[in-house]
Amino acid sequence: MLERRKFGPLGWNIPYEFSAADLAISVLQLKIFLNEYEEIQFAALNYMVAEANYGGRVTDDKDRRLIAVILKGKNIKKDFYEPKALNEDYKYSPSGVYYCPDDGPFESYMEFIKQLPMNEKPEVFGMHDNAQISAAINDSQRQCDLLLSLLPRVGGGVGASTEDIIKDKCLKMLEKLPREFDIDAVSKRLPILYEQCMNTVLQQELIRYNKMITTIIKSLDNLHKAIDGLVSMSNELDEVFNAILDNKVPEVWSKVAYPSLKPLGSWTLDFILRLQFIQKWCDEGTPSSFWISGFYFTQSFFTGVQQNYARKVLFLCSTKYPSTRSPSTTSVSTRTTNSTMSASHPLTAATSTASTSKVLSGTSNS
């Protein structure tokens, strides 16, 4: 349960703080069920561990389902709380490395534990071997973050202080960043039209990028004032300070930004290029080609392209194949419809038959 956290979201959607007490109470309950009952209550054991002991800390519904699947093992080829786990030749992993040792003295159990691999493979958790790549990446990232956190935060010697370096970076970023887009002016120049969905996509992008610009400028201004002592240094500003010093994107920016793994320098350059792409679109109108990576939400662009194409094809089809019919076809259809309606009504059908008889009798008399 606990070791699955090293795989990140592949292990648990939320990294839960499972403790040794959860394991201790689960072992105690297992002992009670083995000693107090003639038959092992597998369903009760599964419920107590999955829903109460460990499941009591789990808040995500998918993670709660995962705990039950791990214990029962219906889909991952390994069962723990199942009758077949009592078989002597039962293995807990496809490789056969993990199994229950035979009964023996204490030394035999210690020898069995020593021959187990130092680093367990993902198969122990019912996962593919490629999951080890995610675990290695997470471990490397944690080590790099730890090393960065150990760097001195106060400058010494005759060079510039750390505060001066951060202030200089803040000023340079504020000089490069443009102001917010004027959405009202853009909506008048490029209004939302039925036949042009790209204008809708543009306005949605402006709203998202304006939120990013506002958040970044506000945090940089407050950080500059906090360094000068004009405002108090809050936890959020301290996090922004440390992130800029470590050349990382602050978390407060990442919450309102598009997904990116770039460091702060490359991230800032990429952000400015995106804003220039959007500004050129606002000034010159819908471009003939688009920078797909420059969109905040690329899915909306693809949806707009599909809608434009569908509406264009529908317009061409309605022009080439109009829905109006010729007068002769319409009159024939009308007579046919009237005849069908008359025949379907009993009184109308009788009247029509009587009128036809009178016409025929008059014709024969003449």
C-alpha positions as CSV (number, residue, x, y, z in Angstrom):
1,M,0.0,0.0,0.0
2,L,2.6,2.5,1.1
3,E,5.2,1.7,-1.5
4,R,2.8,2.5,-4.4
5,R,3.3,6.2,-3.7
6,K,6.7,6.2,-5.4
7,F,5.0,5.7,-8.7
8,G,3.1,9.0,-8.4
9,P,-0.3,9.1,-10.0
10,L,0.2,5.5,-11.4
11,G,0.2,4.3,-7.8
12,W,-2.4,6.5,-6.1
13,N,-4.3,9.5,-7.4
14,I,-3.6,11.1,-4.1
15,P,-0.4,10.3,-2.0
16,Y,-2.0,9.1,1.2
17,E,-0.1,9.1,4.5
18,F,-0.4,5.4,5.4
19,S,1.3,4.6,8.7
20,A,2.7,1.6,10.6
21,A,-0.4,1.6,12.7
22,D,-2.6,0.7,9.7
23,L,-0.4,-2.3,9.1
24,A,-0.3,-3.3,12.8
25,I,-4.1,-3.3,13.1
26,S,-4.5,-5.2,9.9
27,V,-2.1,-7.9,11.1
28,L,-3.9,-8.1,14.4
29,Q,-7.3,-8.5,12.7
30,L,-5.9,-11.2,10.5
31,K,-4.6,-13.1,13.6
32,I,-8.0,-12.8,15.3
33,F,-9.9,-14.1,12.2
34,L,-7.4,-17.0,11.9
35,N,-7.7,-18.0,15.6
36,E,-11.3,-17.3,16.4
37,Y,-13.1,-18.8,13.4
38,E,-13.1,-22.3,11.9
39,E,-13.2,-21.0,8.4
40,I,-11.3,-17.9,7.3
41,Q,-13.6,-15.0,6.7
42,F,-12.0,-13.6,3.5
43,A,-14.8,-11.2,2.7
44,A,-14.7,-9.7,6.2
45,L,-10.9,-9.4,6.1
46,N,-11.1,-7.7,2.7
47,Y,-13.7,-5.2,4.0
48,M,-11.8,-4.4,7.2
49,V,-8.5,-3.7,5.5
50,A,-9.8,-2.1,2.3
51,E,-12.7,-0.1,3.7
52,A,-11.7,0.6,7.3
53,N,-8.0,0.4,8.1
54,Y,-6.4,1.7,4.9
55,G,-9.6,2.8,3.2
56,G,-10.4,5.2,6.0
57,R,-7.7,7.5,4.8
58,V,-8.6,7.2,1.2
59,T,-10.8,10.0,-0.2
60,D,-10.7,9.2,-3.9
61,D,-13.4,6.7,-5.1
62,K,-11.0,5.2,-7.7
63,D,-8.4,4.6,-5.0
64,R,-10.9,2.9,-2.8
65,R,-11.8,0.6,-5.7
66,L,-8.1,0.0,-6.3
67,I,-7.5,-1.2,-2.7
68,A,-10.2,-3.8,-3.0
69,V,-8.8,-5.0,-6.3
70,I,-5.3,-5.3,-4.8
71,L,-6.5,-7.5,-2.0
72,K,-8.8,-9.6,-4.1
73,G,-6.6,-9.5,-7.2
74,K,-9.3,-10.2,-9.7
75,N,-7.6,-8.3,-12.5
76,I,-3.9,-8.2,-11.5
77,K,-3.1,-12.0,-11.3
78,K,-2.3,-11.9,-7.6
79,D,-4.6,-12.6,-4.7
80,F,-4.1,-12.1,-1.0
81,Y,-7.4,-12.6,0.7
82,E,-8.6,-15.5,-1.4
83,P,-8.8,-19.3,-0.6
84,K,-6.2,-20.1,-3.4
85,A,-3.6,-18.1,-1.5
86,L,-3.4,-21.0,0.9
87,N,-2.0,-23.4,-1.7
88,E,1.6,-24.3,-1.1
89,D,2.8,-23.6,-4.6
90,Y,1.0,-20.2,-4.8
91,K,3.1,-17.2,-6.0
92,Y,2.4,-13.6,-5.4
93,S,4.1,-12.4,-8.6
94,P,4.4,-13.8,-12.1
95,S,8.2,-14.2,-11.8
96,G,7.7,-16.5,-8.7
97,V,10.2,-14.5,-6.6
98,Y,7.6,-13.5,-4.0
99,Y,5.8,-16.4,-2.2
100,C,5.0,-17.5,1.3
101,P,8.0,-19.4,2.8
102,D,7.6,-22.8,4.4
103,D,7.1,-23.2,8.1
104,G,10.4,-23.3,9.9
105,P,12.6,-21.6,12.5
106,F,13.2,-17.8,12.7
107,E,16.5,-18.1,10.9
108,S,14.8,-19.6,7.8
109,Y,12.5,-16.6,7.5
110,M,15.5,-14.2,7.8
111,E,17.3,-16.0,5.1
112,F,14.2,-15.8,2.9
113,I,14.0,-12.1,3.4
114,K,17.7,-11.5,2.6
115,Q,17.4,-13.3,-0.8
116,L,14.6,-11.0,-1.9
117,P,15.5,-8.2,-4.3
118,M,16.7,-5.0,-2.7
119,N,14.5,-2.9,-5.1
120,E,11.2,-4.5,-5.7
121,K,9.9,-4.7,-9.2
122,P,6.6,-3.2,-10.3
123,E,5.1,-6.7,-10.7
124,V,4.8,-6.8,-6.9
125,F,2.2,-4.1,-7.2
126,G,0.5,-5.6,-10.2
127,M,2.0,-2.9,-12.5
128,H,3.9,-3.0,-15.8
129,D,7.7,-2.8,-15.8
130,N,7.5,0.6,-17.5
131,A,6.1,2.0,-14.3
132,Q,9.6,1.8,-12.9
133,I,10.5,4.7,-15.3
134,S,8.0,7.0,-13.6
135,A,9.3,6.0,-10.2
136,A,12.9,6.8,-11.3
137,I,11.8,10.1,-12.7
138,N,10.0,11.0,-9.4
139,D,13.0,10.0,-7.3
140,S,15.4,12.1,-9.5
141,Q,13.1,15.1,-9.2
142,R,12.9,14.8,-5.5
143,Q,16.7,14.6,-5.2
144,C,17.1,17.7,-7.4
145,D,14.6,19.6,-5.4
146,L,16.4,18.6,-2.2
147,L,19.7,19.8,-3.6
148,L,18.2,23.1,-4.6
149,S,16.7,23.6,-1.2
150,L,20.1,23.1,0.4
151,L,21.7,26.0,-1.6
152,P,22.4,29.1,0.5
153,R,19.6,31.8,0.2
154,V,21.8,34.7,1.4
155,G,24.5,36.0,-0.8
156,G,27.9,36.9,0.6
157,G,31.1,38.7,-0.4
158,V,31.3,41.7,-2.6
159,G,28.8,40.5,-5.2
160,A,25.1,41.4,-5.4
161,S,22.9,39.9,-2.7
162,T,20.2,37.4,-3.3
163,E,17.4,40.0,-2.9
164,D,19.1,42.2,-5.5
165,I,19.3,39.3,-7.9
166,I,15.6,38.5,-7.5
167,K,14.6,42.2,-7.8
168,D,16.6,42.4,-11.0
169,K,14.9,39.3,-12.4
170,C,11.4,40.7,-11.5
171,L,12.1,44.0,-13.2
172,K,13.3,42.3,-16.4
173,M,10.2,40.0,-16.5
174,L,7.9,43.0,-15.9
175,E,9.5,44.9,-18.8
176,K,9.1,41.9,-21.2
177,L,5.5,41.1,-20.3
178,P,2.8,43.0,-22.1
179,R,-0.3,44.4,-20.6
180,E,-3.7,42.6,-20.7
181,F,-5.5,42.2,-24.0
182,D,-8.5,44.5,-24.7
183,I,-11.2,41.9,-25.2
184,D,-13.9,44.4,-25.9
185,A,-11.9,46.0,-28.7
186,V,-11.0,42.6,-30.2
187,S,-14.6,41.5,-30.0
188,K,-15.7,44.5,-32.1
189,R,-12.9,44.0,-34.6
190,L,-13.4,40.2,-34.8
191,P,-17.0,39.5,-33.7
192,I,-18.4,36.1,-33.0
193,L,-20.0,34.8,-36.3
194,Y,-21.7,31.6,-37.2
195,E,-19.5,31.0,-40.2
196,Q,-16.2,31.9,-38.4
197,C,-15.6,29.9,-35.1
198,M,-12.0,31.0,-34.9
199,N,-13.1,34.3,-33.5
200,T,-14.7,32.4,-30.6
201,V,-11.5,30.5,-30.0
202,L,-9.5,33.7,-30.0
203,Q,-11.7,35.3,-27.3
204,Q,-11.5,32.2,-25.2
205,E,-7.7,32.3,-25.5
206,L,-7.6,36.0,-24.6
207,I,-9.6,35.3,-21.4
208,R,-7.2,32.6,-20.3
209,Y,-4.0,34.5,-21.2
210,N,-5.3,37.6,-19.4
211,K,-5.7,35.6,-16.3
212,M,-2.1,34.4,-16.5
213,I,-0.8,37.9,-17.2
214,T,-2.7,39.4,-14.2
215,T,-1.5,36.7,-11.8
216,I,2.2,37.0,-12.9
217,I,2.3,40.8,-12.8
218,K,0.5,41.0,-9.5
219,S,2.9,38.4,-7.8
220,L,6.0,40.1,-9.3
221,D,4.9,43.5,-8.1
222,N,4.1,42.3,-4.6
223,L,7.4,40.4,-4.4
224,H,9.3,43.5,-5.4
225,K,7.5,45.5,-2.7
226,A,8.1,42.7,-0.2
227,I,11.8,42.8,-0.8
228,D,11.8,46.5,-0.3
229,G,9.9,46.1,2.9
230,L,6.7,47.9,1.7
231,V,4.5,44.8,2.2
232,S,4.8,41.7,4.4
233,M,6.5,38.6,2.9
234,S,3.7,36.0,2.8
235,N,4.1,32.3,2.3
236,E,3.0,32.6,-1.3
237,L,5.5,35.4,-2.0
238,D,8.2,33.4,-0.3
239,E,7.4,30.4,-2.5
240,V,7.7,32.7,-5.6
241,F,11.0,34.1,-4.3
242,N,12.5,30.6,-3.9
243,A,11.1,29.4,-7.2
244,I,12.6,32.3,-9.1
245,L,15.9,31.8,-7.3
246,D,15.9,28.1,-8.3
247,N,14.8,28.9,-11.9
248,K,11.5,27.1,-11.5
249,V,8.0,28.2,-12.4
250,P,6.2,29.2,-9.1
251,E,3.2,27.1,-8.2
252,V,0.9,30.1,-8.1
253,W,1.7,30.6,-11.8
254,S,1.4,27.0,-12.7
255,K,-2.2,26.8,-11.3
256,V,-3.4,29.3,-13.9
257,A,-1.0,28.3,-16.7
258,Y,-0.9,25.7,-19.4
259,P,0.9,22.4,-18.8
260,S,4.7,22.8,-19.2
261,L,7.9,21.2,-18.0
262,K,10.2,24.0,-19.0
263,P,12.4,25.8,-16.4
264,L,11.6,29.4,-15.6
265,G,13.8,31.0,-18.3
266,S,12.5,28.9,-21.2
267,W,9.0,29.1,-19.8
268,T,9.1,32.9,-19.8
269,L,10.4,33.0,-23.4
270,D,7.8,30.5,-24.6
271,F,5.0,32.5,-22.8
272,I,6.1,35.8,-24.5
273,L,6.1,34.1,-27.9
274,R,2.6,32.8,-27.3
275,L,1.4,36.3,-26.4
276,Q,3.0,37.7,-29.6
277,F,1.2,35.0,-31.6
278,I,-2.1,36.0,-30.1
279,Q,-1.4,39.7,-30.5
280,K,-0.6,39.3,-34.2
281,W,-3.9,37.4,-34.6
282,C,-5.8,40.3,-33.0
283,D,-4.0,42.9,-35.2
284,E,-4.0,41.2,-38.6
285,G,-7.1,39.0,-38.3
286,T,-7.4,35.2,-38.6
287,P,-4.1,33.8,-39.9
288,S,-3.9,31.4,-42.8
289,S,-1.7,29.0,-40.6
290,F,-1.7,28.5,-36.8
291,W,0.9,27.8,-34.3
292,I,-0.8,24.8,-32.5
293,S,1.6,24.8,-29.6
294,G,0.8,28.5,-29.0
295,F,-2.7,27.8,-27.9
296,Y,-3.6,27.6,-24.2
297,F,-6.3,25.1,-24.8
298,T,-5.6,23.3,-28.1
299,Q,-8.8,21.2,-28.0
300,S,-10.9,24.3,-28.5
301,F,-9.0,25.2,-31.7
302,F,-9.6,21.7,-33.2
303,T,-13.3,22.0,-32.3
304,G,-13.5,25.3,-34.0
305,V,-11.8,24.0,-37.1
306,Q,-14.3,21.1,-37.3
307,Q,-17.2,23.4,-36.8
308,N,-16.0,25.8,-39.5
309,Y,-15.5,22.9,-42.0
310,A,-18.9,21.4,-41.1
311,R,-20.8,24.7,-41.6
312,K,-18.9,25.4,-44.8
313,V,-19.8,22.0,-46.3
314,L,-23.4,22.4,-45.1
315,F,-23.7,25.8,-46.9
316,L,-22.2,24.5,-50.1
317,C,-24.6,21.5,-50.0
318,S,-27.6,23.7,-49.4
319,T,-26.5,26.0,-52.3
320,K,-25.8,23.2,-54.8
321,Y,-28.8,21.0,-53.8
322,P,-31.6,23.4,-52.7
323,S,-34.4,21.8,-50.7
324,T,-37.2,23.5,-52.8
325,R,-39.1,21.3,-55.2
326,S,-40.5,22.0,-58.7
327,P,-44.2,22.9,-59.0
328,S,-45.1,19.7,-60.8
329,T,-43.6,17.6,-58.2
330,T,-45.2,19.6,-55.4
331,S,-48.7,19.3,-57.1
332,V,-48.3,15.6,-57.6
333,S,-47.2,15.2,-54.0
334,T,-50.1,17.3,-52.8
335,R,-52.7,15.3,-54.8
336,T,-51.2,12.0,-53.6
337,T,-51.2,13.2,-50.0
338,N,-54.8,14.4,-50.3
339,S,-55.9,11.1,-51.8
340,T,-54.2,9.2,-49.0
341,M,-55.7,11.3,-46.3
342,S,-59.2,11.0,-47.9
343,A,-58.9,7.3,-48.2
344,S,-57.8,7.0,-44.6
345,H,-60.9,8.8,-43.2
346,P,-64.2,6.7,-43.5
347,L,-66.6,9.6,-44.0
348,T,-64.4,11.2,-46.6
349,A,-64.0,7.9,-48.4
350,A,-67.8,7.3,-48.5
351,T,-68.5,10.8,-49.8
352,S,-65.8,10.5,-52.5
353,T,-67.4,7.1,-53.5
354,A,-70.9,8.6,-53.8
355,S,-69.7,11.5,-55.8
356,T,-67.9,9.2,-58.2
357,S,-71.1,7.1,-58.6
358,K,-73.2,10.2,-59.5
359,V,-70.7,11.3,-62.1
360,L,-70.6,7.8,-63.7
361,S,-74.5,7.6,-63.7
362,G,-74.8,11.1,-65.4
363,T,-72.3,10.1,-68.0
364,S,-74.2,6.9,-68.9
365,N,-77.6,8.7,-69.1
366,S,-76.1,11.3,-71.5
